[in-house]
Amino acid sequence: MNHPAPGTPRLPSGAANLAAPAPRTSGGKPDLSGVWQIEPTPREELTKLFGDISTLDVPGDDATIFSKYFLNILADFKPGEEPMRPEAARLFRERGERQGKDLSTTRCLPAGVPLADLYPFPFKIVQTPTLLLVLYEGDESRRQIYTDGRKPPADADPLWLGYSIGHWEGGMLVVNSTGFNDKTWLDAFGHPHSEALYVVERLRRRDFGHLDLEVTVDDSKMYTRPFTVKFTERLIPDSDLLEYFCAENERDWNHMSGR
């Protein structure tokens, strides 16, 4: 949107200095506010993992902007060594055979956690002393991360984005999320999760322009052990989210059903 944001450190050229120190709130906490987007995996690595990635291109969507974890959250495991239980392997195979027709976002439903942070769409963090509000452009969902000291509900209703509680450990925000439904996928290839999903996210704003995330997925019903992925979100300076409503004129499902 090219709207210069007040308080943004600048280079002599006037461009945002993404390597400048990370900002802090008036209370001294790291300020995670901003518009962020996933840092793509280098093309060479994507090609090594998935072959000719140009086959994933569609009009307006270039596969080189993808993170490897968006495609396959278990990309760091060697084939055959993924910690999937038989039920997870069965669901993953069935989803592959249906070529993404059952992915929630195909029907304009939320992407879920952690997939929403891996999508190549921007999202916006609005930080207050007691709450982080995460606004996702890709599915128009909003996530609340409570930092007011509350405890998670003992028996929460299953939610698309879970119930998230955050606390600070020095300069790192640690977010514990439970209470998920089982309707979303962990990645675009279809790795499943159950309602037992427990996600721990560690967020650190490395500098003005980079937000590092470490995400641990723990779901004993689907996986034999927890696993962790690490990735980076890049700041989109001087910009904002665009309006994106899919449900009003959804066309994907009919096209995919005819394949």
N, C-alpha and C positions, 0 to 999 in steps of 0.2 A: 504493500500500500504506500510505501515510500513516505511515511510520516515520521520525521525525526523525533525519537523519544527523548524527553528531558532526562538528564542524568547519565546518558550513554557516553562512555569515554570514546574519544575520537582520535583518529590518526590525522596527520597533517592534510591528507587528502579529503578529510571530512567523513570518511567511512568509519563505521564502528570498529573500535579496537577490541577484537574478540579475545586477545591475549592479556587484556588488562586484568587486574585483580578482581575476584568475585565480589559483588556488593554485599552489604550487610543491612539488616533491618535496624530500626532505631533501638531495638532491644538487644542488638549485638549478635543475633543469629544470622547465619548465611541466608541470603535472600534468593530463593529459587524461582522467583517470578519471571515470567517471560514467555515468549512463543518459541516452542522447541520442535525439532524434527529429527528423526532417527538418522544417524550417520551411516551412509551406505557401506557395505562390505566391498573392498576392492574387486574390480571386475575379474582379475586373474584368479582370486580365491573363489568367487562365485562359479567361474567356469570349471575350476578344478573339482568343486563339490557337486555341481549340478549339470555339467556339460554345456551345451550351447544354450545360454540363457536367453538368446534372442527369441527362442520359441515361446518365452513367457511374456513377450511384449504384446500389448494391445494398444489401439489408438489412444494417445494421451497418457500412457503408462509405460515407462521405460524400465526394464528389469534392473538396469544398473543403479537405480536409486534404492534397491532393496537391501535390507540387512539379511545375512544368511539365516538369522534366527527367526525372521519373519516367515521365511520359507520352511525352515526345519529347526525347531528349537533344540533338537538333539544333534545338530550338525557337528558338534565337537567329538561325537562318539564314532568309532569305527563301525562300519556296517556289521550287524550281527551282535554288537556289544551294547546296544541301547538297553537301558534298564527298564524295559517294558514288561508288564505282566501279560499273560495270554489274552485277557479281556481287552487290554489296551491295544495289543497287536491286532486283534480281530477287528476292532472298531477302526483302527488306522487303515487297515487293508480295505475295508468296505468303503470308507470315505474316499480313498484313492480311486476305487473302481467307479465311483459316482462323480469324479472329477470336480469336486468342490461345490456340488449342488446344495449340500446341506450346511455349508458355512453360514453362520448367522448373518454376516454382513451381506450375503447374497440376497437376503430377504429384508434388508434395511434394519436389522436388529443389531444390538451392541456387539462389539468385537470381544469384550471381556478383558481380563487381566491374565497374563501380561501382554497379550496380543495387541491391545490398543496402543501401547507404547512402541510397538515394533512396526506398526503400519507406516507407510511412507506418506502420511498425512500430518500436518502440524497439529499440535495441541498447546493449550495455554495453561500455565500455572498462575493462580492468583493466591498469594500467601497473606494470611492474617496471623495474629498471635495464637489463635486457637484452632485454626482450620486452614487446610490447603484445598482449594477448589481446582480441579483439573477439568478443563473443557476440551473435548475432542471434536475437531472439525470433521473427521471422517465419518462419524455416525451420529453426530450431534448429541452424544451422551455427556453427562457430567458426573464426575466422581468426587466424593467428599472424603478427605483424610483428616480425621480428628486429632488435634494435638493439644487438647485441653485436659488431658489426664484421665479421661474416662476409660472404663473397661469395656471390652466387647460384650455384646449380649450373650447370655448363656445358651440360648436356643434361637438364633436369628432366623428369620424367614430367608430362604435361599434367594440371593440377589444376582443380577447379571454381573455387577462389578464388585461384589463382595462388601464386607464391612471392614473398613480400614482404620487402624489406630496407629498414629505416629508418635515417636519421641526422638529427642536429639541426643546423640552421643558425640559430644564435641562438635565438630563441623559437619557431621553426617546425620541425615534424617533416616531413621530406621522405621519402616512401615510394615506392620503385621496385618495381613488380610485373611479373613475367614468368611464363612457364610455364603459361599457361592452356589449358584445352580450349576447344572452340568450341561447347559445348552450351548456353551461356547467352545472354541478350539484353542489350543495353546499356540498354534501356528497355522499358516495357510495350507499346509499339506495335510492337516487333520489329526495331529496328535491330540488325544482326548484327555479329559480330566473328569473326575467325579465330584460330587458335592462335598467330599472330604478334602478338597484342595485347600492347601495352606501355603500362602505366598509371603515371603519376606523380601522386601526391597530395601536396598541401601543406596541413598542418593547423596552425591557430593558434587557441589558446583566447583569444578577444578579451577576455573577462571571465569571471566565475564561471558565467554562464548561457548563453554562446554559443560555439560551436566553428565557425570558418570554414574551409571546404574549397575548394581550387582543384584541379580534377581535369583532367589532360590525357590524352586518349585518342590513341594512336598505333598505327595498324594499316594498314600500307601495302598489304595485300592487299585491304582493303575500302574504304579511304578515300584520297582523293588527297592529303591533308595532315593533320597532327595538328589537333585542336581541343580547346578548353578550356571548361569550365563552372565556375561559382562558385556555391556555395550555403552555407547555414548550418544547423547542427544546434542545436536548443535543448535545454538540460538539463531533465530531468524530475526535480525535486528530491524527496527524501524518499520515493523509490519504488524499485522493482526490476523485473526482468523477470518475466513470468509464464510458466508452462509452456505450450508450444504444440507439440503433436505432430499433424501432419497425416496421416501415412501410415497410422495405425492405423484411421482411419475416413474415408478420402478419398472424396468424392462429386462433386467438380467435374467430373472427366473425363467421367463418364456423362452429366451434364447438358449439357456443352458439345458432346459428340458428337451429341446429339440435336437441336441447333439447326439 
